[in-house]
Amino acid sequence: MKTITSVLLVLVLTSVHAAPSPYAGEQTRPIKALSESDVTQLLNGHGMGLARAAELNSYPGPRHVLDLADELKLTSDQATELNRVFDAMKVAALPLGRELVARETELDRLFTGRTASPAAVLALTREIGRLQGELRAVHLNAHVATVGILQPTQVARYDELRGYTTAPEAPKP
């Protein structure tokens, strides 16, 4: 019995030790903390799920609303306002995304250059956190502005179209 237990223990320890890291392969990325897709999205002002708190609480985003303009029966005034909101969001998001990528690049260089120090890491991560917060606020506030443009029935229909709710069943006779 001791032999079987010892063999099983060795097998378990060997398999745990031999398992590759979920990060395996990422060591070749130019910016280790960001995928190529992350970088592209940041540099293009995309939302990246940053406004999920708004989206999933019936605060639609301007881009998705404009994409569903026909189904939501947007008026031309609503479409014009939503385009303004979207454009303003993008104008604010683009420099923040560029700056965020630059700071992540700088952080990565601290480590690749073997010059990381507690003070330098703290300074850069604070700046990265500030930029992430500002970028998230830009996207969330675009959702806040959007809900102010729509009628409650349009918001409810948006939620249905996006799969967040189901249409109420018709009363049964």
FENKA-V451594 format. One record per residue. N is the residue number from 1. PSI is psi in whole degrees, -180 to 180 (* if undefined). D_CENTER is the distance of its C-alpha to the mean C-alpha in whole Angstrom. Layout:
n=(N:N)
psi=(PSI:PSI)
d_center=(D_CENTER:D_CENTER)
This chain:
n=(1:2:3:4:5:6:7:8:9:10:11:12:13:14:15:16:17:18:19:20:21:22:23:24:25:26:27:28:29:30:31:32:33:34:35:36:37:38:39:40:41:42:43:44:45:46:47:48:49:50:51:52:53:54:55:56:57:58:59:60:61:62:63:64:65:66:67:68:69:70:71:72:73:74:75:76:77:78:79:80:81:82:83:84:85:86:87:88:89:90:91:92:93:94:95:96:97:98:99:100:101:102:103:104:105:106:107:108:109:110:111:112:113:114:115:116:117:118:119:120:121:122:123:124:125:126:127:128:129:130:131:132:133:134:135:136:137:138:139:140:141:142:143:144:145:146:147:148:149:150:151:152:153:154:155:156:157:158:159:160:161:162:163:164:165:166:167:168:169:170:171:172:173)
psi=(-40:-37:-44:-44:-43:-43:-45:-41:-44:-43:-44:-48:-39:-43:-35:-44:-34:-11:130:155:148:-14:-6:131:-25:-12:-14:-4:145:-40:107:-35:-10:133:168:-39:-42:-47:-47:-46:-42:-42:-16:7:20:159:-33:28:8:-23:22:-36:-37:-52:-44:4:34:38:86:155:149:-41:-46:-37:-45:-36:-26:25:-45:-47:-31:-4:53:142:165:-34:-41:-44:-42:-46:-42:-37:-39:-44:-46:-46:-42:-40:-47:-42:-39:-35:-35:-52:-32:-41:-44:-44:-39:-45:-41:-43:-38:-36:-44:-43:-45:-40:-31:-41:-42:-32:0:35:13:135:157:-42:-43:-42:-45:-45:-47:-41:-32:-45:-42:-44:-42:-46:-42:-42:-44:-42:-42:-42:-38:-48:-43:-43:-25:-36:-40:-45:-39:-45:-26:-16:-27:157:152:-36:-32:-38:-44:-41:-39:-48:-40:-48:-32:-5:17:-20:170:151:140:144:146:144:141:138:*)
d_center=(52:51:51:49:47:47:46:43:41:42:40:37:37:37:34:32:33:32:29:27:23:20:19:22:22:19:22:23:19:20:17:17:14:12:13:14:11:9:12:12:9:9:13:13:11:8:6:3:3:4:7:8:11:12:12:13:16:17:16:15:13:16:15:15:18:20:19:21:24:27:26:25:28:27:30:30:29:26:25:26:24:21:21:22:19:17:19:19:15:15:18:16:13:14:17:14:12:15:16:13:14:18:18:16:19:21:20:21:24:25:25:26:29:30:30:27:29:28:28:26:23:23:23:20:18:19:18:15:14:15:14:10:12:13:10:8:12:12:10:11:15:14:14:17:19:19:20:23:24:24:27:26:27:25:22:23:24:20:19:22:21:17:19:18:22:25:28:31:34:37:39:42:46)
